[in-house]
């Protein structure tokens, strides 16, 4: 289910329960697999691991063909 905003955009309602909801989205798009990007990826995974809506998020990513990100 989606929540529609006044501007016509919508977001999945499960996103309100996501551990990342108040974080900068850049965290989930590391600059590379090594060095700072590796640390960034590890930090993003630490946010995702205990998230109560991790399955819904992963399903959304596959359904919407997200090619990049954690």
SVG drawing of the C-alpha trace seen along z (x, -y; Angstrom):
<svg xmlns="http://www.w3.org/2000/svg" viewBox="-3 -19 44 29">
<polyline fill="none" stroke="black" stroke-width="0.4" points="0.0,0.0 1.2,-3.5 0.6,-6.8 0.0,-9.7 1.3,-13.1 -0.3,-16.5 2.1,-16.8 0.8,-13.5 3.9,-11.5 3.6,-8.3 5.7,-6.2 5.1,-2.7 3.6,-2.8 6.2,-0.3 8.8,-2.9 7.5,-4.8 8.9,-1.8 12.3,-1.6 15.4,-2.0 16.8,-4.3 13.8,-6.7 15.6,-9.6 19.1,-8.9 20.7,-10.5 20.1,-8.2 23.6,-8.7 24.7,-6.2 23.1,-3.4 24.9,-4.1 28.7,-3.6 31.3,-5.2 33.0,-1.9 33.8,1.6 37.0,0.6 38.3,-2.1 35.7,-4.7 33.1,-2.9 33.6,0.3 33.2,-1.5 30.1,-3.2 28.6,0.1 29.4,1.7 27.6,-1.2 24.6,-0.9 24.4,2.9 24.5,2.3 21.4,0.1 19.6,2.7 20.4,5.8 18.0,5.2 15.4,3.2 11.9,4.5 10.9,4.0 14.0,5.4 12.0,8.0 9.5,5.4 12.4,3.2 14.2,5.9 11.0,7.0 10.4,3.4 14.0,3.1 13.5,6.2 10.0,5.3 11.1,1.8 14.3,3.1 16.7,1.1 20.2,1.7 22.3,-0.1 22.5,-0.6 22.5,1.5"/>
</svg>
